[in-house]
Amino acid sequence: QVQLVESGGGLVQAGGSLRLTCAASGTIFRINVMGWYRQAPGNQRDLVATITRTGSTNYGDSMQGRFTISRDNAKNTVYLQMNSLKPEDTAVYYCNAVDVFTADNYWGQGTQVTVSS
């Protein structure tokens, strides 16, 4: 089992920045890809960004250029730096990890990001 704990969400004005952190624990050796997804009320959960253990990244539409995902394997932690935030970025942001052996998805509890106009 893998446990994911997010932190760093909050309220910020449009144009501002936030940094989200996700700390993983448990059977970390089973994890290669980690990432962030977000879900606004009434919407589906969308990809924000993913990163592999070797640092390969993938971003959702409209994320690249404003959002940067990074990872510290020694600390079992993944980060999401969000700049130039817009009101439409308001959502609950979830950390995700994928079991490389079973393809099971692990999710954190989510952290609320609210961007005011």
PyMOL commands that set and color helices and strands:
alter all, ss='L'
color gray80, all
select helices_A, chain A and resi 28-30+73-75+87-89
alter helices_A, ss='H'
color red, helices_A
select strands_A, chain A and resi 2-7+10-13+18-26+31-39+46-51+57-59+67-72+77-82+91-99+105-107+111-116
alter strands_A, ss='S'
color yellow, strands_A
deselect
rebuild
show_as cartoon
